[in-house]
Amino acid sequence: MHLQVPLALDTDALSAGRMLADPVYVRAKVAAGGGEVLHVDVTPGDGGAFTVTTRRSLPTDLIPPQARAFIGDRLEVRQAEAWEAAGPDGGRRGTVAVEIAGAPVRLTGTVALIPGGESSRVVYDGDLKANVPLFGALVEEAAAKAVRSALEAEEAVAREYVRTTEA
């Protein structure tokens, strides 16, 4: 299942890049996506590149009851974003991977920070695959809804972060 989630940011791309690499922001966005925050790590790389890894625990109430037997009562969601160094305009590209430990569900794709003057956008674009016999489509649909919801929660966190850090 293809999934694309654009997020509007109320700040320029250079400031947005700093925000995306701030562990305080990352922890807040993970918490806003629901569940319990288990791990947040931001690792700087060469030339301004950085990698963000997170883990969270979520209840399985969004998963169809028929498929819960394959998954259990809690999900551990691991997400990794590897961002390249910023271009002259502050734009960045990277890769994203989201996997659910103990469940055959994985999202792989790209993420981009797109400049737009005084605002910018982050666009997640990837493919979600659930390898669950008989219920794969149901699990993909439920997982896509959960992933989309978690990513969209990031938009409100970003708005608040920008408001409080640029004030």
C-alpha positions, 0 to 999 in steps of 0.5 A, spaced: 500 500 500 502 506 497 502 512 503 504 519 502 503 524 508 505 531 507 506 536 513 506 543 513 511 547 517 510 554 519 518 556 518 523 556 513 527 550 511 533 551 515 530 552 521 525 546 520 532 542 519 534 544 526 527 542 529 527 535 525 534 534 529 532 537 536 531 531 540 526 535 544 522 536 538 523 528 536 521 526 543 514 531 543 512 528 536 513 521 538 509 522 544 504 526 540 503 520 535 500 516 541 503 510 546 509 510 550 516 513 548 521 508 549 527 511 545 529 517 542 536 518 539 539 523 534 545 522 531 549 527 527 553 525 521 558 528 516 556 535 513 550 536 517 546 530 516 543 526 521 539 520 523 533 520 528 531 513 531 525 512 535 521 506 539 514 507 541 509 502 544 502 502 542 496 498 544 493 494 538 486 496 538 487 499 531 488 492 528 482 488 526 481 483 531 482 477 526 489 479 525 491 481 533 492 473 534 498 474 529 501 481 533 499 480 540 496 486 545 502 491 544 506 493 538 513 496 538 514 501 533 521 502 531 522 508 526 529 511 523 530 517 518 536 518 515 537 525 513 542 528 508 545 534 509 541 541 507 542 544 500 543 551 499 536 553 500 535 548 506 532 543 503 533 536 505 532 528 503 532 522 506 530 515 507 525 513 512 523 506 515 518 504 520 517 497 522 513 493 528 517 488 532 514 482 532 509 483 526 510 482 519 509 490 517 514 495 514 514 501 511 520 504 507 520 510 503 523 517 502 522 523 506 523 530 504 524 537 507 521 542 501 523 549 502 517 554 501 520 561 503 518 563 510 514 556 510 516 549 508 513 542 508 516 535 510 513 529 505 513 522 507 512 517 501 513 510 502 510 503 501 507 499 507 507 492 506 504 487 511 505 479 510 500 476 514 496 470 511 489 472 509 488 479 513 494 482 509 490 488 506 486 489 513 492 489 517 495 494 511 489 498 512 489 499 519 497 500 519 497 505 514 491 509 518 496 509 525 502 511 521 498 517 517 495 519 524 502 519 528 505 523 522 499 528 522 500 529 529 507 531 528 504 537 524 501 540 531 507 539 535 511 542 529 507 548 530 507 549 537 515 548 537 516 553 532 511 558 536 515 557 543 522 557 540 521 563 535 517 567 540 
